[in-house]
Amino acid sequence: MKILVVDDELNIRLLLQEIFNLKGYDTTLAENGEQALSMIRNQQYDIVFLDRKMPVLSGEATLNQIRTFSDIPVYLISAFQTDEEVQTIKSKGATGVLMKPFTIDEVLNIAQKYA
């Protein structure tokens, strides 16, 4: 399974990569939305974990662009969300929301749905 992790925080990218690699998943990292869009256009991924708040191109703006050419599952990573905001994000095309702080089990449960 190929996973793309997009986050401007290096520690988050490396943490998720380590979690996924320990399960044998092929994990690729991107530090912003523009980089992620280029990667998604040029490679096949099974799922994307996408930080909501990033410089260059926000997670929501990146998601909007992804939805113009792909139906890949995308989980937005976010720290502060109300139930209403989660529903709004999903209505804009997100498969789901991974809330910070997250647990290893939460991350792996999401990934295993697409393995």
Beta strands, then each sheet from edge to edge (+ up, - down):
strand 1: 2-6
strand 2: 26-30
strand 3: 47-51
strand 4: 74-78
strand 5: 96-99
sheet 1: 2+ 1+ 3+ 4+ 5+
end
